[in-house]
């Protein structure tokens, strides 16, 4: 076909109009309400009140290190003379006996101001030593009492003892409590602490739910956060554990705690001891105790800084410097 014929044929083609698009009528949509009038009034009230919020306490510390590195001594030393005159107190939940020992050995002058409670509940039968579910409940009760104390002392006419620090020593054992409660209570796959520990895969049947353990563990973290918001300084103390890579031990260590705790706290302090050696590499007997601020969300100048907190030597009495940042406003 010639080019002229093709053009003529194309001209004779009638263009079809596009089909009409029919839009269905929309049904009446229900009114979406995100808040009730009461809630709306309450939230706006909170927003206005937040402008005058003068609470600047954000001290929530994870202190970790080997046994005997002055972790507990530093926080008990942080209770100053001004705190004592103002009836300031430390409330310690003592899993490993460290708080009670430190209180008796080094702080006899502060005994009424350092209140140490053991969280452990003994079992009523001879098969196991501790009742883990009851221990968990006791820790929650102590935490609730601390929150009630913190609320009461915010009253302008309050004249009683004031909760200055909430301390937990031996936090690594709280992980044991949470894990055993997961097996005994939540999964019902173990009858007591022994069943939850011995031949765990056989007796528990591999029925692990780490979300349950996580929730139980961080019930204590939630109590600590509430206390911090109410103006109480929080100090969680734990030991160190070896870091494994490819099922082999490394030379590195980390805090013995649930891994997500490091994201919840505002400060992390690593306590260590360093034994001095002479030029021949022999130990001199002098031991330096140091604390390093590995995390400091509230003071950039402390990030990565190391402090000498004490020195012991064979030929003279030891010297304890403490950690002044705990008793001041640096945190």
Secondary structure, DSSP 8 states (H G I E B T S, - for coil): --HHHHHHHHHH---------------------SS-HHHHHHHHHHHHHHTT-------EEEEEESTTSSHHHHHHHTS-HHHHHTTEEEEEEESSSHHHHHHHHH-GGGGGGEEEE----B-SSSS-SB-HHHHHHHHHHHHHHHHHHHHHTTSTT--S-EEEEEEEE-THHHHHHHHHHIIIIIS---SSHHHHHTTHHHHHTT---HHHHHHHHHHHHHHHHHHHHTT-EEEEEE-EEEEEETTEEEEEEEESS-TTHHHH-SEEEEEEEEEEE-TTS-EEEEEEEEEEEEEETT-GGGTT-EEEEEEEETTEEEEE---GGGTSS--
